[in-house]
Amino acid sequence: MSEPEGYDDTGKWKTSKARKEACARFCDHIRQGFSMDCFPEASARTIRHYAKAYPEDFQAEKLEAAAREGLLVWEQLGLQGAKGEIAKFSATAWMFNMKNRAGWRDRQETRSETVAADQTPAKQTVKPRPTGEIALSMMALMAQAEYERWTDGDDA
């Protein structure tokens, strides 16, 4: 839900103590598996503002750890559902949730052709990487994506 025109809640937490307490509440919210877009105290835009303007109060390490724990909630839910431990579990709904929440995409096989001057085209199939390597890469990409969401893509 977007704010009304002219709405500004970036002056909401005026002291370092208030900002640190707000960050702790936000981290608890994220850690439970909720997105930053539904934090009841402030918009995602406001949270990004504070993370950028007050990095000592909205510490990136705490925000990233909370985001990882929140994603773990959803991955555990999927694992339990896949094992049949959740009655009426909807794998399709969970999959679409994860595609939106974690940026998951359907894997597509990539083909490339190599042509040498004295050869006919040779088709090569790129084989998928091991699951562990994919998981590590995804965590790195997700951490970067979340960081960019919180900082609007700025490195400073």
Sequence and secondary structure as in RCSB ss.txt:
>XXXX:A:sequence
MSEPEGYDDTGKWKTSKARKEACARFCDHIRQGFSMDCFPEASARTIRHYAKAYPEDFQAEKLEAAAREGLLVWE
QLGLQGAKGEIAKFSATAWMFNMKNRAGWRDRQETRSETVAADQTPAKQTVKPRPTGEIALSMMALMAQAEYERW
TDGDDA
>XXXX:A:secstr
    TT   TTS  SHHHHHHHHHHHHHHHHTT  GGG TTS HHHHHHHHHH TTTS HHHHHHHHHHHHHHHH
HHHHHHHTT STT  HHHHHHHHHHHH        EEEE  TTS  EEEE     HHHHHHHHHHHHHHHHHHHH
HTT   
